[in-house]
Amino acid sequence: MSESIYWTRVPCGGHKRPVPKGGTYGKPVLHDVIQLMFAQSLQPVTEERAGCHCGTLRVLNSCWVSEDSTYKFFEIILIDPFRKAIRRKPDTQWITKPVHKLRKMERLTSADHESHGLGQFYHTIGGFHYAE
């Protein structure tokens, strides 16, 4: 098998700010303890985790599968760059180069492009294509 498909899950929702004894001091804007949100979207996080777990495989892409009240589930496509079928096929030959070794960490997958504000019509985070 030159391609593998992994299902991963990540807990959705925010997290609590660690405050000693629940005390928040200072301005009221800093009193927000409950609803802290992660800066990166959840899909690239699962891509990084799957890529680190399967060290020799390279992350090609991922997609959303389902979610319940606690978790979001994603399907991640991983490719083995050392298989001869991948190395010989011109369509998939590009992923065998050493530049693409850490695609997941360098934000080169499509989920990273959308959340990072890169690519066509992603010049701004809002995605308005007139703004440059």
N, C-alpha and C positions, 0 to 999 in steps of 0.2 A: 504494500500500500504506500503510495507516494503522497497521498492526501489524507489528512485525518480531520475529523470533525469533533470538536469538544463542546460539551454543554457546561456552562459555568453559571453560577448564581452570585449575586451580590446583594447585600441588604439595602433596601431603598429607604429613603428618608434621611433626616438630619441626625445630628448627635448633640449631646449635651456638652457644654463648655465645662472643663474641670475647674471648679472654684472651691476653695477651702471652706468647709462647713456651710456651703451654700451662700456665702456672703459675697455680694457684689458691691464694690465701692466706686465712687467717682460719678461720672455723668450718667444720666438715665439711658443714654443710647448704648452704653456698655453693659447694661443690666440684662441683656438678652442672653439667657442661659440655655433655653430649650431648643430654639429653632436655628441652629447653625447648619448651613448647607456646605457640602463639599464643593470646592472650586471647579473640579474637573467633572465631566459627565461620567455616568456609570459604565457606559460601554467601553471606552478606552481603558478603564481600570481593569475590567475583566480580560481585555486583550493582553495587558501587561502581565497579569497574574498567570494566564495560560501560557504565555511565551516564556516566562521565567520557570514555570513548572516543567515544561517540555523544552529543555535548553537547546537541543539540536534542531528542532523544527522552527520554521519561520512563519510568522503570522501574516496571512494573506488578507483576510477581511473578517468581518463579523456582522451579525444581524440579531435583532431583537426577536425572541421567541415567545415568551409569555411572562406574566407576572402574577403574583398573588399579594396578599396583604403585607407580607414581610419581605419577599425577595423579588428581584427582577432576574430573568433567565435569558442568557444570550448564547448563540451558537457561533463558534469561532472556527474558521477554516485554517488549518496549519498544514504547511507543505514541507516535506523532507528534501532539502536541497542537494543531498548526496545521492539520490536515486538517479540512475542513468536515464530513466524515462523522462524525468524533469529536465535533466541537463541537455538532452538531445532535442527536445521539442522547442522550436523557436518562440512559441507563445509564452512558455513559462521559464525560459532560460534566464531571464533578467533577474529572477529572485535568487539565483545561485551566486551572484556576485557578492563580494564581501561588504559592499556599501549597504546592502539591505539586511545585514545581520541583525541589527537592532531597530527594525522598522517600528516596532511597538513603542520603544522608548523615545524615538526621535519624532513621534507624532506624524507618521507618514501613512497611516491607514485612513480610510474614508471617514470613520467616526471621529478621529482626531481632527481631520481637516474641518469638519462641520463645527465642532465645538471650539476649535482654536481660532477660527476666523480666517482660514486660508483658502485659496482657490477661487474659481469663478463664482461671483456673486456672494462670496464670503469675505469681502474686504472689510466689512464691519461685522461685529458679533450679531447684530440684528439681521444682517443678510440683505439689506437694501442695496440694489445693484447700481443706483445712481451715485451713492456716496463712495468716494475713493480717497 
